[in-house]
Amino acid sequence: MSTFAPPPAAAGASAVRVTALVVDDSAMDRRLAGTLLKRAGIEPAYAENGVAALEHVERQAPDIVVTDMQMPEMDGLELVRAIRARFPHVPVILMTAHGSEEVAVKALQLGAASYVPKRSLAHDLVSTVRGVLELALATRASLRLIESLESIESRFVLANDVTAIPVLVGHLESDLTRLKLCDETELLQIGVALREALVNAIYHGNLELSSSLREIEGGKPYHDLAAQRRQLPPYCDRRVRITALQRRHEVRYVITDEGPGFDPTGLPDPTDISQIERVSGRGLLLIRTFMDDVQHSAAGNEITMVKHLSLPSQRSPS
């Protein structure tokens, strides 16, 4: 058992140019998303539909694709399928509008990494893109590590520091890579599910923050209260415990927080397509979409996530 902390940032590290391809048939929506990314230091390029997007990726693959769902010639669903088949190292984030919920869930199942409702682009697009990019970069590094192992079991104790999450997830992904069980898309989806569960354990479990605060003033009260509680007992003394068992055909993650818990029977069904536009339910929807079995303890302070895996030779083409 060990306390996990991220490594310090390297002094004087040179900036890396990060690119995003924004795909939308609406010029106004394309420019809105591109402007938000540009302000965050991410260089945007643009395409008006899936066909143009694939041509762009063939010429010069971006670090990430952000796409609308409903477009002429090739919609977002077809684009996700094509990118996973031909460019699996490029993650895709969906921009969803009211009425596209069912198609968006299908796109997540086919390989998209996450989604942002169009109505909350200003609040959530940049943080979602950054979160997926962190995981994608860790995933690409992990895929360089190829060793034969039968199983790996590890345990961690995590303080209430969300900046440690990408490094921890990257470490667990490297274990999966050594087992040679996942392609890059599956690895990224497992990473997204782990990230969402760990964020929930810290914010909603140990720090006892209500999701309703996220929808006030762009989430400022939510993050301000989190910063306060990280310094105050009993919140600052709580830890998140992670047990990971990764073996042939299956991975199992158990994440336990030290908060008061909740009644899990009161959770809404996150797979209900009407829930996809709700900011507060996004994490659980992603977890249940990307993992095969998800269970909460009776006390509500522990989640168990299981993903059933097949050997590469047994996988059917997408």
C-alpha positions in Angstrom: 0.0 0.0 0.0 1.5 3.3 -1.0 0.4 7.0 -1.2 0.3 8.1 -4.8 1.4 11.6 -5.9 2.1 13.0 -9.3 5.8 13.8 -10.2 6.8 17.4 -10.1 6.7 19.3 -13.4 10.0 19.6 -15.2 11.5 23.1 -14.8 11.9 24.9 -18.1 10.0 22.3 -20.1 9.2 23.5 -23.6 5.6 24.1 -24.7 4.1 21.4 -26.9 1.8 22.5 -29.7 -1.6 20.7 -29.3 -4.1 20.6 -32.1 -7.8 19.9 -32.3 -10.0 19.4 -35.3 -13.5 20.9 -34.8 -16.1 19.3 -37.0 -19.6 20.9 -37.4 -21.8 21.9 -40.3 -22.7 25.1 -38.4 -20.0 27.8 -39.1 -21.1 29.6 -35.9 -20.8 26.5 -33.7 -17.4 25.6 -35.3 -16.0 29.1 -34.5 -17.4 29.1 -31.0 -15.7 25.8 -30.1 -12.5 26.8 -31.9 -12.3 30.1 -30.1 -12.7 28.4 -26.7 -9.9 26.0 -27.5 -7.7 28.7 -29.0 -8.0 30.7 -25.8 -6.9 27.6 -23.9 -3.7 27.3 -26.0 -5.1 24.5 -28.2 -4.7 25.2 -32.0 -8.0 24.5 -33.8 -8.6 23.4 -37.4 -12.0 23.1 -38.9 -14.1 20.7 -41.1 -17.8 21.1 -42.0 -18.7 17.3 -42.0 -17.3 13.9 -41.5 -16.0 13.4 -45.0 -13.9 16.6 -44.8 -12.8 15.7 -41.3 -11.4 12.3 -42.5 -9.6 14.0 -45.4 -8.0 16.4 -42.9 -7.0 13.6 -40.5 -5.4 11.7 -43.4 -3.3 14.8 -44.4 -2.4 15.7 -40.8 -3.7 13.9 -37.8 -4.7 16.2 -34.9 -4.2 15.4 -31.3 -8.0 15.2 -30.8 -11.3 15.6 -32.8 -14.3 17.5 -31.4 -17.4 16.7 -33.5 -21.0 17.5 -33.8 -23.4 14.6 -34.1 -25.9 15.7 -36.8 -24.2 16.6 -40.1 -24.7 16.0 -43.8 -22.7 13.5 -45.9 -21.2 11.8 -42.9 -22.6 12.3 -39.4 -20.8 12.1 -36.1 -21.6 8.4 -35.5 -20.1 7.4 -38.9 -17.1 9.6 -38.2 -16.4 8.0 -34.8 -16.6 4.5 -36.4 -14.2 5.6 -39.2 -11.7 7.2 -36.9 -11.6 4.2 -34.6 -11.0 1.9 -37.6 -8.4 4.0 -39.4 -6.8 6.3 -36.7 -7.3 4.6 -33.3 -4.7 6.9 -31.7 -6.9 10.0 -32.3 -9.5 10.4 -29.5 -13.0 11.9 -30.4 -15.2 14.1 -28.2 -18.8 14.6 -29.1 -20.7 17.9 -29.0 -24.3 16.9 -28.3 -27.5 18.9 -28.9 -31.0 18.2 -27.6 -32.5 15.3 -29.7 -29.1 13.6 -30.4 -28.9 11.7 -27.1 -29.6 8.2 -28.4 -27.0 8.6 -31.3 -24.5 10.0 -28.8 -24.7 6.9 -26.6 -24.2 4.7 -29.6 -21.1 6.8 -30.6 -19.7 6.4 -27.0 -20.1 2.6 -27.4 -18.4 2.7 -30.8 -15.3 4.4 -29.5 -15.8 8.1 -28.6 -13.9 9.2 -25.5 -16.4 11.6 -24.0 -19.0 14.2 -24.8 -20.0 17.8 -23.9 -23.6 19.1 -24.3 -23.6 22.1 -26.7 -25.4 24.2 -24.1 -22.4 23.9 -21.7 -19.5 24.3 -24.2 -18.3 27.5 -22.5 -18.1 25.7 -19.1 -17.0 22.2 -20.0 -15.4 21.9 -23.5 -11.8 23.0 -22.5 -11.7 20.9 -19.3 -13.1 17.8 -21.1 -10.6 18.2 -24.0 -7.7 18.6 -21.6 -8.8 15.6 -19.5 -9.0 13.3 -22.5 -5.8 14.6 -24.0 -3.9 13.9 -20.7 -5.2 10.4 -20.8 -4.5 9.9 -24.5 -0.9 11.0 -24.1 -0.5 8.6 -21.1 -2.1 5.9 -23.2 0.3 6.4 -26.2 3.2 6.2 -23.8 1.8 3.1 -22.2 1.5 1.3 -25.6 5.2 1.4 -25.9 5.6 -0.9 -22.9 5.0 -4.5 -24.1 5.8 -7.3 -21.8 4.1 -10.7 -21.1 2.4 -10.9 -17.7 -0.3 -13.2 -16.4 -1.9 -10.7 -14.0 -1.1 -7.5 -12.0 -2.7 -6.5 -8.7 -1.9 -3.2 -7.2 -3.2 -1.0 -4.3 -3.0 2.8 -3.9 -4.0 5.4 -1.3 -4.8 8.7 -3.0 -5.1 12.1 -1.2 -7.8 14.6 -2.4 -5.6 15.9 -5.2 -7.2 15.5 -8.7 -3.9 16.4 -10.4 -2.7 12.9 -9.4 -5.4 11.1 -11.3 -4.0 11.2 -14.9 -0.6 9.8 -13.6 -2.3 7.1 -11.6 -4.6 6.1 -14.5 -1.6 6.1 -16.9 0.2 3.7 -14.5 -2.8 1.3 -14.5 -3.1 1.6 -18.3 0.6 0.7 -18.6 -0.2 -2.5 -16.6 -3.0 -3.3 -19.1 -0.6 -2.7 -22.0 1.9 -5.2 -20.6 -0.9 -7.8 -20.5 -1.5 -7.1 -24.2 -5.3 -7.1 -23.7 -6.5 -3.7 -25.1 -6.4 -1.7 -28.2 -5.9 2.0 -27.8 -9.6 2.9 -27.9 -10.4 0.4 -25.1 -7.5 1.5 -23.1 -8.7 5.2 -23.3 -12.3 4.3 -22.4 -11.1 2.3 -19.3 -9.0 5.4 -18.4 -12.0 7.7 -18.8 -14.1 5.4 -16.5 -11.4 5.3 -13.9 -10.9 9.1 -14.0 -14.6 9.7 -13.6 -14.9 7.3 -10.6 -11.8 8.8 -8.9 -13.1 12.4 -9.4 -16.4 11.3 -7.9 -14.7 9.6 -4.9 -12.7 12.8 -4.2 -15.3 15.5 -4.8 -18.6 13.8 -3.9 -17.3 11.3 -1.5 -14.4 12.7 0.6 -15.2 16.4 0.1 -19.0 15.9 0.2 -19.7 18.4 -2.6 -23.2 18.5 -4.2 -23.4 18.2 -8.0 -25.9 21.1 -8.0 -23.1 23.5 -7.2 -21.5 22.8 -10.6 -24.4 24.5 -12.4 -24.0 27.8 -10.5 -21.8 30.5 -12.0 -19.9 28.1 -14.2 -19.0 25.9 -11.3 -17.1 28.5 -9.3 -18.8 27.9 -5.9 -18.2 24.1 -6.4 -14.4 24.5 -6.9 -14.1 27.2 -4.3 -15.7 25.0 -1.7 -13.5 22.1 -2.8 -10.4 24.2 -2.2 -11.6 25.1 1.3 -12.4 21.6 2.3 -9.1 20.2 1.2 -7.6 22.3 4.0 -10.2 21.5 6.7 -10.8 18.4 8.9 -12.4 15.9 8.6 -12.2 16.3 4.8 -8.5 16.9 4.5 -7.8 13.6 6.4 -9.8 11.4 4.2 -8.2 9.2 1.5 -9.4 7.3 -1.6 -8.3 3.7 -1.8 -7.9 1.9 -5.1 -7.5 -1.8 -5.7 -6.8 -2.9 -9.2 -6.8 -6.6 -10.4 -5.8 -6.8 -14.1 -5.6 -10.3 -15.6 -6.4 -12.3 -18.7 -10.0 -11.7 -19.9 -10.9 -9.3 -17.1 -10.0 -6.1 -15.2 -11.6 -5.2 -11.9 -11.2 -1.9 -10.1 -12.5 -1.2 -6.6 -12.5 2.5 -5.5 -13.4 3.4 -1.9 -13.7 6.8 -0.3 -14.0 7.7 3.4 -17.0 10.0 3.1 -20.4 9.4 4.7 -21.7 7.6 1.6 -25.2 7.8 0.1 -28.1 5.5 -0.8 -27.2 4.1 -4.2 -30.8 2.9 -4.8 -31.7 6.5 -5.3 -29.4 7.0 -8.3 -31.1 7.8 -11.6 -30.6 5.4 -14.5 -27.5 6.9 -16.2 -28.2 4.8 -19.4 -31.5 6.6 -19.9 -30.9 8.8 -22.9 -32.8 11.7 -21.3 -30.0 11.9 -18.7 -27.2 12.7 -21.3 -27.9 16.5 -21.3 -27.5 16.6 -17.5 -24.0 17.8 -16.5 -24.2 16.1 -13.1 -24.9 12.6 -14.5 -22.2 12.5 -17.1 -19.6 10.7 -15.1 -21.8 7.8 -14.2 -23.1 7.5 -17.7 -19.5 7.2 -19.0 -18.6 4.7 -16.4 -21.6 2.5 -17.2 -21.1 2.8 -20.9 -17.5 1.9 -20.9 -17.5 -0.8 -18.2 -19.4 -4.1 -18.3 -20.4 -4.4 -14.7 -20.7 -1.5 -12.2 -21.8 -2.1 -8.6 -22.0 0.3 -5.6 -21.7 -0.9 -2.0 -24.7 -0.6 0.2 -23.0 2.2 2.1 -22.5 4.1 -1.2 -18.8 4.9 -0.6 -17.4 2.1 -2.8 -17.7 1.4 -6.5 -16.6 -1.8 -8.2 -16.1 -1.7 -12.0 -15.4 -4.7 -14.2 -14.4 -4.9 -17.9 -14.4 -8.2 -19.7 -11.7 -8.4 -22.3 -10.9 -10.7 -25.2 -7.6 -11.6 -26.7 -6.7 -9.6 -29.8 -7.1 -12.7 -32.0 -10.7 -13.2 -30.7 -11.8 -9.6 -31.5 -14.1 -9.0 -34.4 -13.5 -6.0 -36.6 -15.6 -2.9 -35.8 
